[in-house]
Structures are given as C-alpha cells and as structure tokens.
Amino acid sequence: MIALTHEPIDCNRVLASVASNDVGAVVLFLGTTREFTHGRQTESLDYECYPEMAEKKLHELEHEARHRWPVIECHIVHRLGTLKLGEASIAIAVSCPHRNDAFEAGKWLIDTIKQVVPIWKRENWSDGTTEWVHPGMGKP
Amino acid sequence: MIVRVKLFAVARQRAGIDAVEVELPAVGATVADLRSAIVEHCPALADVLAHVKVAVNNDYAADGTAIDAKAEVALIPPVSGG
C-alpha cells in the first residue's frame, strides 16, 4: 500500500495496517525533519513530487520488495508540502514472519526510494534563504 | 510536433514556469533531440540539464528512447525524497 499525502503521517495507523496473525516482526522507519545539516539551521522543509511517476515508482518498489523478501504487508506513506521540525516526511512499515527479512526489506525500501522516486525537498534555512536539495548536483 | 515537458524543483525554479513546450520532429525524435531542443528553447535550463534525467511515460528514459506525440515527458533533477 502506498500513499502521498499533505496531511501529517499517523504512525499508529500505518503500523495497524501491516498487522496480521502471520507476522512475527514489524519494522517501522520514519524519516523526520532535522534541525541542523552541516551546521546550517533548518526552519522547515517543503516537499514536492511528480505525482503520477512517484506513485508508479513506489508501487514498483513495493512489488520488488515483496518479490525479494517474504513480506506479509507493506505500507509506504510520503508527506508533501511544508513540514515543521521533527515531523515525519516518510513512514515505511514492513511486516514479515521473521525480523531479519523485515529489517532488510525496510532498509532496501528507504535506500531505493531515496535514489529513484521523483520527490524533492527544499530547505527553508533559518537565515531566510531557500535551496532545493539535489544530491550530486552541487549548488544549483 | 510540440512536446510539453514538465519541470520540477530546481528546473522549475530556473525556468520560472512548471512546463516548457519544445518543437521536435514528428517522426524519429529521441530524448537526445529533446535535450538539444530544451537548451535552445530555454537557455536557463542549460546548466541543470547535464544533471537531470528525462522521464518518458513515467519511466526513466535513455538518450536513445523515442518520443512520440502522445508521450508524457518530464525533467527529473536528482531526487531528495525520503
């Protein structure tokens, strides 16, 4: 199950959605808004996406994770819009019969999402400047 | 044919608009042709273009990928979600 939302992420709902009597391990990953990056202070983050492609890529990654590990349920939610410090930008919950698979699948999902899903964040720094984050591109 | 190219993040910021329209040959046009046409039509995107991928119909596309009149095309700067 995947979702893109402008609403705050409800972790309890995400966790409840991957529960099952077949599950022996649930891993929940949250990406959250950090205040300091390389000494610079963040005021807030803005996330935007290419909705059609982001949904397609997230579905493909869920499918691939289910192919590679014995995933019982998988729920990925990415937040869009403006996030305050501490708020979650992404929640990934994976449930499996055993913990190693759940950890591995969850790690692979977040690592791969960060490489291929067309979602971007903009830093709104505390000094009033803003900056799109594009890894490997240097200062835009 | 006229192809509309969606722009996001720094590409949208540089161009000042959320899509550009470029003219491509109706037959045999590729992603490489699209890149050249964008540089010509929108010089503000020239230096970011080297770092962006091109998506055709919601998949990443190589320079040799064909673009037809119905294709949905977008520039994808390096992603930073998660």
gemmi code that builds the backbone of each chain (N, CA, C; Angstrom):
import gemmi

chains = {
    "A": [
        ("MET", (0.852, -1.174, 0.000), (0.000, 0.000, 0.000), (0.902, 1.243, 0.000)),
        ("ILE", (0.597, 2.163, -0.881), (1.412, 3.375, -0.908), (0.492, 4.593, -0.888)),
        ("ALA", (1.016, 5.708, -0.391), (0.212, 6.926, -0.352), (1.115, 8.152, -0.368)),
        ("LEU", (0.640, 9.200, -1.035), (1.260, 10.524, -0.976), (0.232, 11.418, -0.316)),
        ("THR", (0.650, 12.175, 0.697), (-0.341, 12.934, 1.459), (0.180, 14.293, 1.889)),
        ("HIS", (-0.701, 15.258, 1.960), (-0.345, 16.562, 2.519), (-0.656, 16.625, 4.018)),
        ("GLU", (-1.260, 15.566, 4.556), (-1.622, 15.541, 5.978), (-0.484, 14.946, 6.804)),
        ("PRO", (-0.377, 15.315, 8.089), (0.620, 14.673, 8.958), (0.438, 13.154, 8.954)),
        ("ILE", (1.562, 12.435, 9.016), (1.515, 10.973, 8.960), (1.141, 10.418, 10.327)),
        ("ASP", (0.128, 9.566, 10.342), (-0.317, 8.920, 11.583), (0.368, 7.553, 11.686)),
        ("CYS", (1.460, 7.496, 12.483), (2.262, 6.266, 12.567), (1.448, 5.082, 13.069)),
        ("ASN", (0.540, 5.345, 14.002), (-0.238, 4.230, 14.552), (-1.120, 3.589, 13.483)),
        ("ARG", (-1.676, 4.433, 12.617), (-2.489, 3.878, 11.525), (-1.633, 3.078, 10.562)),
        ("VAL", (-0.417, 3.578, 10.300), (0.489, 2.860, 9.389), (0.841, 1.505, 9.987)),
        ("LEU", (1.162, 1.507, 11.281), (1.509, 0.236, 11.946), (0.324, -0.724, 11.952)),
        ("ALA", (-0.859, -0.202, 12.247), (-2.039, -1.076, 12.309), (-2.304, -1.724, 10.953)),
        ("SER", (-1.943, -1.008, 9.873), (-2.254, -1.514, 8.534), (-1.372, -2.691, 8.126)),
        ("VAL", (-0.264, -2.932, 8.844), (0.601, -4.063, 8.474), (0.475, -5.216, 9.474)),
        ("ALA", (-0.476, -5.115, 10.402), (-0.649, -6.174, 11.408), (-1.344, -7.392, 10.799)),
        ("SER", (-0.969, -8.554, 11.304), (-1.602, -9.803, 10.867), (-1.128, -10.898, 11.808)),
        ("ASN", (-1.932, -11.947, 11.935), (-1.525, -13.053, 12.812), (-0.345, -13.847, 12.246)),
        ("ASP", (-0.041, -13.658, 10.962), (1.105, -14.360, 10.357), (2.428, -13.638, 10.626)),
        ("VAL", (2.333, -12.416, 11.183), (3.505, -11.561, 11.337), (4.239, -11.873, 12.634)),
        ("GLY", (5.591, -11.965, 12.511), (6.400, -12.117, 13.716), (7.296, -10.928, 13.948)),
        ("ALA", (7.351, -10.016, 12.972), (8.227, -8.854, 13.096), (7.664, -7.703, 12.279)),
        ("VAL", (7.627, -6.536, 12.891), (7.228, -5.320, 12.175), (8.361, -4.312, 12.316)),
        ("VAL", (8.816, -3.775, 11.173), (9.806, -2.700, 11.203), (9.139, -1.439, 10.690)),
        ("LEU", (9.280, -0.354, 11.467), (8.754, 0.951, 11.058), (9.920, 1.913, 10.908)),
        ("PHE", (10.075, 2.498, 9.721), (11.071, 3.547, 9.519), (10.350, 4.875, 9.382)),
        ("LEU", (10.855, 5.889, 10.096), (10.355, 7.247, 9.923), (11.515, 8.137, 9.523)),
        ("GLY", (11.341, 8.899, 8.460), (12.288, 9.963, 8.142), (11.714, 11.234, 8.730)),
        ("THR", (12.524, 11.984, 9.495), (11.981, 13.162, 10.183), (12.796, 14.410, 9.858)),
        ("THR", (12.210, 15.548, 10.120), (12.806, 16.835, 9.760), (13.838, 17.247, 10.804)),
        ("ARG", (15.100, 17.291, 10.358), (16.244, 17.553, 11.243), (16.531, 19.056, 11.293)),
        ("GLU", (16.944, 19.523, 12.467), (17.168, 20.971, 12.604), (18.489, 21.431, 11.985)),
        ("PHE", (19.573, 20.644, 12.172), (20.881, 21.097, 11.684), (21.443, 20.141, 10.638)),
        ("THR", (21.896, 20.682, 9.508), (22.563, 19.908, 8.463), (23.870, 20.606, 8.145)),
        ("HIS", (24.999, 19.932, 8.421), (26.329, 20.517, 8.215), (26.408, 21.923, 8.822)),
        ("GLY", (25.872, 22.051, 10.021), (25.980, 23.322, 10.749), (24.935, 24.362, 10.369)),
        ("ARG", (24.149, 24.110, 9.331), (23.114, 25.096, 8.936), (21.783, 24.703, 9.573)),
        ("GLN", (21.049, 25.744, 9.996), (19.821, 25.512, 10.739), (18.605, 25.555, 9.804)),
        ("THR", (17.807, 24.490, 9.894), (16.595, 24.390, 9.084), (15.408, 24.972, 9.841)),
        ("GLU", (14.628, 25.776, 9.120), (13.388, 26.311, 9.695), (12.225, 25.359, 9.379)),
        ("SER", (12.174, 24.930, 8.125), (11.147, 23.974, 7.687), (11.608, 23.358, 6.374)),
        ("LEU", (10.911, 22.318, 5.933), (11.185, 21.695, 4.634), (9.919, 21.735, 3.805)),
        ("ASP", (10.101, 21.889, 2.489), (8.975, 21.731, 1.562), (9.256, 20.526, 0.679)),
        ("TYR", (8.259, 19.656, 0.546), (8.407, 18.506, -0.350), (7.440, 18.652, -1.509)),
        ("GLU", (7.963, 18.403, -2.729), (7.074, 18.320, -3.886), (7.389, 17.043, -4.647)),
        ("CYS", (6.451, 16.611, -5.469), (6.675, 15.373, -6.215), (6.070, 15.474, -7.603)),
        ("TYR", (6.419, 14.526, -8.435), (5.781, 14.310, -9.732), (4.789, 13.183, -9.463)),
        ("PRO", (3.532, 13.531, -9.184), (2.634, 12.558, -8.551), (2.471, 11.234, -9.314)),
        ("GLU", (2.224, 11.344, -10.633), (1.950, 10.106, -11.387), (3.160, 9.167, -11.354)),
        ("MET", (4.354, 9.736, -11.560), (5.550, 8.890, -11.607), (5.949, 8.423, -10.209)),
        ("ALA", (5.791, 9.289, -9.208), (6.144, 8.891, -7.836), (5.274, 7.705, -7.404)),
        ("GLU", (3.974, 7.773, -7.708), (3.099, 6.652, -7.335), (3.496, 5.386, -8.076)),
        ("LYS", (3.802, 5.541, -9.357), (4.196, 4.353, -10.139), (5.468, 3.737, -9.570)),
        ("LYS", (6.469, 4.572, -9.277), (7.745, 4.042, -8.768), (7.562, 3.423, -7.378)),
        ("LEU", (6.754, 4.035, -6.535), (6.532, 3.449, -5.204), (5.849, 2.089, -5.328)),
        ("HIS", (4.869, 1.984, -6.230), (4.225, 0.675, -6.453), (5.240, -0.357, -6.938)),
        ("GLU", (6.121, 0.056, -7.848), (7.126, -0.874, -8.371), (8.063, -1.341, -7.257)),
        ("LEU", (8.448, -0.405, -6.364), (9.368, -0.781, -5.288), (8.682, -1.706, -4.281)),
        ("GLU", (7.408, -1.440, -3.981), (6.685, -2.356, -3.087), (6.644, -3.749, -3.710)),
        ("HIS", (6.342, -3.797, -5.001), (6.265, -5.077, -5.705), (7.609, -5.807, -5.643)),
        ("GLU", (8.694, -5.053, -5.884), (10.036, -5.648, -5.866), (10.398, -6.152, -4.462)),
        ("ALA", (10.047, -5.384, -3.434), (10.332, -5.820, -2.056), (9.571, -7.105, -1.747)),
        ("ARG", (8.330, -7.178, -2.209), (7.537, -8.397, -1.952), (8.122, -9.599, -2.687)),
        ("HIS", (8.778, -9.326, -3.829), (9.404, -10.396, -4.598), (10.680, -10.887, -3.904)),
        ("ARG", (11.420, -9.957, -3.284), (12.737, -10.297, -2.725), (12.669, -10.831, -1.303)),
        ("TRP", (11.658, -10.424, -0.537), (11.547, -10.878, 0.850), (10.129, -11.392, 1.102)),
        ("PRO", (9.951, -12.244, 2.109), (8.607, -12.767, 2.401), (7.757, -11.735, 3.152)),
        ("VAL", (7.456, -10.652, 2.456), (6.714, -9.550, 3.064), (5.239, -9.926, 3.171)),
        ("ILE", (4.682, -9.735, 4.341), (3.247, -10.001, 4.516), (2.457, -8.731, 4.201)),
        ("GLU", (2.853, -7.611, 4.816), (2.236, -6.332, 4.467), (3.322, -5.264, 4.380)),
        ("CYS", (3.044, -4.276, 3.548), (3.991, -3.175, 3.339), (3.173, -1.913, 3.164)),
        ("HIS", (3.533, -0.850, 3.885), (2.796, 0.406, 3.781), (3.817, 1.540, 3.735)),
        ("ILE", (3.782, 2.305, 2.658), (4.708, 3.427, 2.473), (3.880, 4.703, 2.325)),
        ("VAL", (4.146, 5.689, 3.172), (3.456, 6.982, 3.073), (4.509, 8.074, 2.973)),
        ("HIS", (4.408, 8.942, 1.952), (5.312, 10.090, 1.865), (4.494, 11.360, 2.006)),
        ("ARG", (4.967, 12.233, 2.862), (4.312, 13.524, 3.101), (4.762, 14.539, 2.054)),
        ("LEU", (3.881, 15.459, 1.702), (4.186, 16.545, 0.768), (3.821, 17.874, 1.421)),
        ("GLY", (4.335, 18.968, 0.841), (4.025, 20.282, 1.391), (5.058, 20.699, 2.418)),
        ("THR", (4.660, 21.584, 3.327), (5.593, 22.160, 4.303), (5.605, 21.364, 5.601)),
        ("LEU", (6.818, 20.971, 6.043), (6.974, 20.205, 7.279), (7.763, 21.007, 8.308)),
        ("LYS", (7.257, 20.986, 9.535), (7.973, 21.621, 10.638), (9.043, 20.672, 11.173)),
        ("LEU", (9.955, 21.207, 11.982), (10.999, 20.380, 12.597), (10.366, 19.207, 13.342)),
        ("GLY", (10.977, 18.040, 13.206), (10.519, 16.864, 13.942), (9.420, 16.085, 13.252)),
        ("GLU", (8.726, 16.701, 12.291), (7.631, 15.988, 11.626), (8.187, 14.921, 10.677)),
        ("ALA", (7.399, 13.865, 10.487), (7.832, 12.765, 9.621), (7.514, 13.088, 8.164)),
        ("SER", (8.541, 12.917, 7.307), (8.334, 13.099, 5.867), (7.978, 11.771, 5.210)),
        ("ILE", (8.419, 10.660, 5.809), (8.097, 9.346, 5.246), (7.929, 8.330, 6.368)),
        ("ALA", (6.996, 7.418, 6.160), (6.860, 6.253, 7.040), (6.844, 5.017, 6.154)),
        ("ILE", (7.672, 4.045, 6.541), (7.692, 2.763, 5.835), (7.497, 1.687, 6.890)),
        ("ALA", (6.415, 0.929, 6.777), (6.191, -0.192, 7.702), (6.196, -1.479, 6.898)),
        ("VAL", (6.992, -2.435, 7.375), (7.088, -3.733, 6.708), (6.856, -4.811, 7.748)),
        ("SER", (5.991, -5.758, 7.437), (5.798, -6.881, 8.343), (6.151, -8.187, 7.635)),
        ("CYS", (6.839, -9.047, 8.376), (7.314, -10.334, 7.853), (7.165, -11.372, 8.964)),
        ("PRO", (7.302, -12.646, 8.634), (7.283, -13.660, 9.696), (8.473, -13.512, 10.647)),
        ("HIS", (9.653, -13.085, 10.124), (10.865, -13.021, 10.945), (11.576, -11.668, 10.766)),
        ("ARG", (12.349, -11.267, 11.806), (12.853, -9.891, 11.861), (13.906, -9.560, 10.808)),
        ("ASN", (14.808, -10.504, 10.488), (15.859, -10.163, 9.527), (15.276, -9.686, 8.201)),
        ("ASP", (14.263, -10.396, 7.730), (13.642, -10.016, 6.451), (12.982, -8.644, 6.559)),
        ("ALA", (12.330, -8.390, 7.691), (11.640, -7.102, 7.848), (12.647, -5.953, 7.869)),
        ("PHE", (13.765, -6.130, 8.594), (14.807, -5.090, 8.615), (15.392, -4.870, 7.219)),
        ("GLU", (15.735, -5.961, 6.558), (16.371, -5.841, 5.235), (15.438, -5.182, 4.226)),
        ("ALA", (14.187, -5.614, 4.213), (13.231, -5.053, 3.252), (13.018, -3.565, 3.529)),
        ("GLY", (12.900, -3.209, 4.799), (12.677, -1.812, 5.150), (13.868, -0.940, 4.758)),
        ("LYS", (15.079, -1.438, 5.009), (16.284, -0.670, 4.649), (16.398, -0.525, 3.137)),
        ("TRP", (16.151, -1.619, 2.427), (16.232, -1.553, 0.960), (15.203, -0.554, 0.420)),
        ("LEU", (14.019, -0.560, 0.986), (12.973, 0.363, 0.502), (13.380, 1.823, 0.692)),
        ("ILE", (13.822, 2.208, 1.881), (14.157, 3.628, 2.072), (15.373, 4.015, 1.235)),
        ("ASP", (16.379, 3.119, 1.180), (17.571, 3.438, 0.372), (17.203, 3.623, -1.098)),
        ("THR", (16.319, 2.773, -1.610), (15.978, 2.819, -3.033), (15.028, 3.976, -3.337)),
        ("ILE", (14.103, 4.240, -2.425), (13.215, 5.396, -2.598), (14.045, 6.663, -2.756)),
        ("LYS", (15.097, 6.792, -1.934), (15.928, 8.000, -1.978), (16.702, 8.123, -3.291)),
        ("GLN", (16.794, 7.029, -4.043), (17.522, 7.084, -5.315), (16.621, 7.272, -6.526)),
        ("VAL", (15.398, 6.762, -6.483), (14.629, 6.699, -7.738), (13.254, 7.371, -7.741)),
        ("VAL", (12.669, 7.629, -6.587), (11.289, 8.148, -6.610), (11.317, 9.674, -6.772)),
        ("PRO", (10.611, 10.204, -7.785), (10.683, 11.646, -8.054), (9.935, 12.496, -7.026)),
        ("ILE", (10.627, 12.689, -5.904), (10.171, 13.565, -4.823), (11.380, 14.426, -4.458)),
        ("TRP", (11.125, 15.697, -4.203), (12.230, 16.620, -3.911), (11.933, 17.416, -2.651)),
        ("LYS", (13.021, 17.747, -1.925), (12.825, 18.613, -0.756), (13.562, 19.916, -0.956)),
        ("ARG", (12.971, 20.963, -0.377), (13.595, 22.281, -0.384), (13.847, 22.682, 1.054)),
        ("GLU", (15.088, 23.050, 1.332), (15.445, 23.534, 2.665), (15.029, 24.989, 2.783)),
        ("ASN", (14.276, 25.296, 3.809), (13.999, 26.689, 4.164), (14.859, 26.981, 5.382)),
        ("TRP", (16.020, 27.602, 5.141), (17.005, 27.816, 6.202), (16.554, 28.929, 7.139)),
        ("SER", (17.120, 28.894, 8.346), (16.718, 29.877, 9.357), (17.188, 31.287, 9.007)),
        ("ASP", (18.167, 31.398, 8.055), (18.616, 32.746, 7.657), (17.724, 33.349, 6.577)),
        ("GLY", (16.645, 32.636, 6.229), (15.686, 33.184, 5.268), (15.906, 32.731, 3.837)),
        ("THR", (17.039, 32.050, 3.568), (17.279, 31.566, 2.208), (16.614, 30.201, 2.017)),
        ("THR", (16.393, 29.836, 0.755), (15.814, 28.523, 0.437), (16.680, 27.846, -0.612)),
        ("GLU", (16.609, 26.502, -0.647), (17.520, 25.765, -1.522), (16.942, 24.386, -1.829)),
        ("TRP", (16.723, 24.095, -3.111), (16.330, 22.733, -3.488), (17.508, 21.798, -3.255)),
        ("VAL", (17.228, 20.616, -2.752), (18.277, 19.642, -2.471), (18.334, 18.651, -3.629)),
        ("HIS", (19.496, 18.629, -4.321), (19.683, 17.731, -5.459), (21.028, 17.029, -5.304)),
        ("PRO", (21.052, 15.858, -4.678), (22.317, 15.180, -4.392), (23.178, 15.015, -5.651)),
        ("GLY", (24.463, 15.340, -5.518), (25.390, 15.163, -6.624), (25.427, 16.321, -7.591)),
        ("MET", (24.578, 17.305, -7.379), (24.469, 18.393, -8.344), (25.232, 19.638, -7.889)),
        ("GLY", (25.736, 19.647, -6.673), (26.398, 20.838, -6.176), (25.384, 21.930, -5.913)),
        ("LYS", (25.864, 23.148, -5.818), (24.968, 24.275, -5.565), (24.214, 24.618, -6.842)),
        ("PRO", (22.886, 24.481, -6.843), (22.146, 24.806, -8.066), (22.231, 26.302, -8.386)),
    ],
    "B": [
        ("MET", (6.155, 18.256, -34.265), (5.182, 18.140, -33.170), (5.662, 18.971, -31.974)),
        ("ILE", (4.678, 19.423, -31.169), (5.011, 20.168, -29.954), (4.939, 19.201, -28.765)),
        ("VAL", (6.015, 19.159, -28.001), (6.050, 18.293, -26.813), (6.114, 19.172, -25.568)),
        ("ARG", (5.223, 18.890, -24.636), (5.197, 19.632, -23.375), (6.048, 18.878, -22.357)),
        ("VAL", (6.976, 19.583, -21.729), (7.908, 18.955, -20.785), (7.656, 19.509, -19.386)),
        ("LYS", (7.277, 18.622, -18.477), (7.014, 19.058, -17.097), (8.335, 19.329, -16.375)),
        ("LEU", (8.324, 20.350, -15.519), (9.525, 20.740, -14.780), (9.247, 20.685, -13.282)),
        ("PHE", (10.264, 20.278, -12.535), (10.124, 20.188, -11.081), (11.356, 20.764, -10.390)),
        ("ALA", (11.156, 21.138, -9.127), (12.233, 21.551, -8.223), (13.128, 22.604, -8.895)),
        ("VAL", (14.453, 22.358, -8.948), (15.338, 23.429, -9.422), (15.095, 23.743, -10.901)),
        ("ALA", (14.661, 22.763, -11.677), (14.386, 23.018, -13.096), (13.211, 23.986, -13.242)),
        ("ARG", (12.177, 23.783, -12.434), (11.019, 24.690, -12.461), (11.428, 26.085, -11.981)),
        ("GLN", (12.259, 26.085, -10.932), (12.721, 27.368, -10.382), (13.528, 28.152, -11.428)),
        ("ARG", (14.440, 27.458, -12.118), (15.269, 28.129, -13.124), (14.439, 28.668, -14.283)),
        ("ALA", (13.497, 27.847, -14.758), (12.710, 28.244, -15.922), (11.647, 29.268, -15.544)),
        ("GLY", (11.239, 29.262, -14.275), (10.202, 30.189, -13.829), (8.803, 29.763, -14.227)),
        ("ILE", (8.671, 28.550, -14.764), (7.374, 28.002, -15.174), (7.381, 26.503, -14.901)),
        ("ASP", (6.187, 25.871, -14.854), (6.172, 24.445, -14.489), (6.172, 23.505, -15.692)),
        ("ALA", (6.251, 24.066, -16.904), (6.395, 23.224, -18.098), (6.885, 24.090, -19.254)),
        ("VAL", (7.664, 23.478, -20.146), (8.060, 24.167, -21.372), (7.584, 23.344, -22.558)),
        ("GLU", (7.338, 24.031, -23.663), (6.944, 23.331, -24.882), (8.060, 23.479, -25.897)),
        ("VAL", (8.460, 22.351, -26.488), (9.526, 22.381, -27.497), (9.041, 21.683, -28.758)),
        ("GLU", (9.623, 22.100, -29.876), (9.272, 21.507, -31.171), (10.259, 20.388, -31.492)),
        ("LEU", (9.705, 19.220, -31.832), (10.543, 18.073, -32.209), (10.022, 17.492, -33.516)),
        ("PRO", (10.891, 16.794, -34.265), (10.401, 16.128, -35.480), (9.286, 15.138, -35.128)),
        ("ALA", (8.259, 15.076, -35.950), (7.118, 14.206, -35.663), (7.509, 12.733, -35.738)),
        ("VAL", (8.541, 12.432, -36.524), (8.975, 11.037, -36.670), (10.432, 10.918, -36.238)),
        ("GLY", (10.720, 9.934, -35.410), (12.102, 9.620, -35.078), (12.728, 10.459, -33.981)),
        ("ALA", (11.938, 11.281, -33.285), (12.517, 12.113, -32.223), (12.911, 11.252, -31.021)),
        ("THR", (14.024, 11.628, -30.401), (14.507, 10.887, -29.234), (14.722, 11.837, -28.058)),
        ("VAL", (15.055, 11.232, -26.907), (15.356, 12.016, -25.715), (16.546, 12.945, -25.974)),
        ("ALA", (17.544, 12.476, -26.734), (18.698, 13.327, -27.051), (18.254, 14.564, -27.826)),
        ("ASP", (17.318, 14.390, -28.780), (16.794, 15.547, -29.535), (16.081, 16.509, -28.590)),
        ("LEU", (15.351, 15.932, -27.633), (14.620, 16.752, -26.667), (15.591, 17.611, -25.850)),
        ("ARG", (16.682, 16.993, -25.398), (17.673, 17.744, -24.608), (18.212, 18.928, -25.416)),
        ("SER", (18.556, 18.691, -26.683), (19.077, 19.774, -27.516), (18.035, 20.877, -27.684)),
        ("ALA", (16.787, 20.467, -27.906), (15.723, 21.452, -28.136), (15.491, 22.296, -26.881)),
        ("ILE", (15.620, 21.681, -25.710), (15.409, 22.428, -24.465), (16.507, 23.477, -24.278)),
        ("VAL", (17.749, 23.088, -24.540), (18.861, 24.042, -24.406), (18.620, 25.251, -25.302)),
        ("GLU", (18.157, 24.978, -26.519), (17.928, 26.050, -27.481), (16.756, 26.937, -27.062)),
        ("HIS", (15.693, 26.288, -26.609), (14.453, 27.000, -26.324), (14.478, 27.696, -24.960)),
        ("CYS", (15.214, 27.101, -24.027), (15.186, 27.605, -22.650), (16.605, 27.577, -22.077)),
        ("PRO", (17.453, 28.549, -22.471), (18.858, 28.556, -22.045), (19.027, 28.523, -20.523)),
        ("ALA", (18.014, 28.997, -19.779), (18.113, 28.994, -18.316), (18.267, 27.577, -17.766)),
        ("LEU", (17.869, 26.575, -18.582), (17.945, 25.185, -18.112), (19.242, 24.493, -18.538)),
        ("ALA", (20.080, 25.196, -19.307), (21.241, 24.536, -19.912), (22.152, 23.876, -18.880)),
        ("ASP", (22.491, 24.597, -17.798), (23.472, 24.002, -16.878), (22.878, 22.939, -15.959)),
        ("VAL", (21.568, 22.987, -15.709), (20.984, 21.902, -14.890), (20.709, 20.668, -15.737)),
        ("LEU", (20.599, 20.859, -17.054), (20.219, 19.740, -17.921), (21.234, 18.590, -17.858)),
        ("ALA", (22.500, 18.932, -17.633), (23.529, 17.901, -17.560), (23.302, 16.960, -16.379)),
        ("HIS", (22.560, 17.431, -15.373), (22.375, 16.641, -14.154), (21.003, 15.979, -14.074)),
        ("VAL", (20.095, 16.325, -14.989), (18.741, 15.791, -14.870), (18.557, 14.558, -15.735)),
        ("LYS", (17.656, 13.675, -15.259), (17.219, 12.565, -16.088), (15.939, 12.995, -16.799)),
        ("VAL", (15.621, 12.283, -17.851), (14.377, 12.543, -18.573), (13.448, 11.365, -18.340)),
        ("ALA", (12.203, 11.667, -17.999), (11.200, 10.603, -17.851), (10.244, 10.665, -19.036)),
        ("VAL", (9.993, 9.494, -19.626), (9.006, 9.381, -20.701), (7.956, 8.387, -20.239)),
        ("ASN", (6.722, 8.835, -20.201), (5.606, 7.998, -19.734), (5.887, 7.385, -18.358)),
        ("ASN", (6.417, 8.229, -17.467), (6.620, 7.875, -16.057), (7.702, 6.830, -15.813)),
        ("ASP", (8.612, 6.660, -16.784), (9.798, 5.829, -16.568), (11.036, 6.614, -16.983)),
        ("TYR", (12.168, 6.353, -16.301), (13.422, 6.979, -16.703), (13.779, 6.504, -18.109)),
        ("ALA", (14.251, 7.441, -18.943), (14.489, 7.121, -20.346), (15.916, 7.457, -20.739)),
        ("ALA", (16.543, 6.565, -21.524), (17.885, 6.803, -22.049), (17.806, 7.775, -23.221)),
        ("ASP", (18.987, 8.317, -23.615), (19.003, 9.314, -24.687), (18.433, 8.793, -26.001)),
        ("GLY", (18.505, 7.471, -26.204), (18.008, 6.917, -27.458), (16.515, 6.609, -27.465)),
        ("THR", (15.852, 6.789, -26.329), (14.422, 6.467, -26.252), (13.596, 7.373, -27.166)),
        ("ALA", (12.659, 6.772, -27.878), (11.818, 7.532, -28.804), (10.761, 8.334, -28.044)),
        ("ILE", (10.424, 9.483, -28.613), (9.354, 10.320, -28.058), (8.314, 10.520, -29.154)),
        ("ASP", (7.075, 10.131, -28.867), (6.026, 10.369, -29.861), (5.094, 11.469, -29.353)),
        ("ALA", (4.127, 11.809, -30.178), (3.271, 12.965, -29.881), (2.458, 12.772, -28.604)),
        ("LYS", (2.208, 11.515, -28.231), (1.381, 11.261, -27.047), (2.205, 11.093, -25.773)),
        ("ALA", (3.535, 11.146, -25.893), (4.385, 10.859, -24.735), (4.220, 11.921, -23.648)),
        ("GLU", (4.216, 11.451, -22.393), (4.270, 12.368, -21.256), (5.739, 12.505, -20.864)),
        ("VAL", (6.255, 13.721, -20.908), (7.705, 13.933, -20.741), (7.949, 14.862, -19.557)),
        ("ALA", (8.993, 14.542, -18.786), (9.348, 15.388, -17.638), (10.856, 15.376, -17.429)),
        ("LEU", (11.366, 16.475, -16.892), (12.763, 16.517, -16.457), (12.802, 16.161, -14.968)),
        ("ILE", (13.717, 15.247, -14.602), (13.801, 14.774, -13.223), (15.173, 15.120, -12.647)),
        ("PRO", (15.267, 16.239, -11.922), (16.540, 16.531, -11.246), (16.816, 15.452, -10.187)),
        ("PRO", (18.086, 15.336, -9.721), (18.386, 14.342, -8.697), (17.383, 14.419, -7.547)),
        ("VAL", (16.843, 13.264, -7.164), (15.718, 13.247, -6.214), (16.213, 13.356, -4.769)),
        ("SER", (15.353, 13.847, -3.897), (15.739, 14.039, -2.492), (14.579, 13.798, -1.541)),
        ("GLY", (13.719, 12.841, -1.904), (12.639, 12.472, -1.005), (13.134, 11.553, 0.098)),
        ("GLY", (12.196, 11.054, 0.883), (12.540, 10.142, 1.986), (12.610, 10.871, 3.300)),
    ],
}
model = gemmi.Model(1)
for chain_id, residues in chains.items():
    chain = gemmi.Chain(chain_id)
    for i, (resn, *xyz) in enumerate(residues, 1):
        res = gemmi.Residue()
        res.name, res.seqid = resn, gemmi.SeqId(i, " ")
        for name, pos in zip(("N", "CA", "C"), xyz):
            atom = gemmi.Atom()
            atom.name, atom.element = name, gemmi.Element(name[0])
            atom.pos, atom.b_iso = gemmi.Position(*pos), 0.0
            res.add_atom(atom)
        chain.add_residue(res)
    model.add_chain(chain)
structure = gemmi.Structure()
structure.add_model(model)
structure.setup_entities()
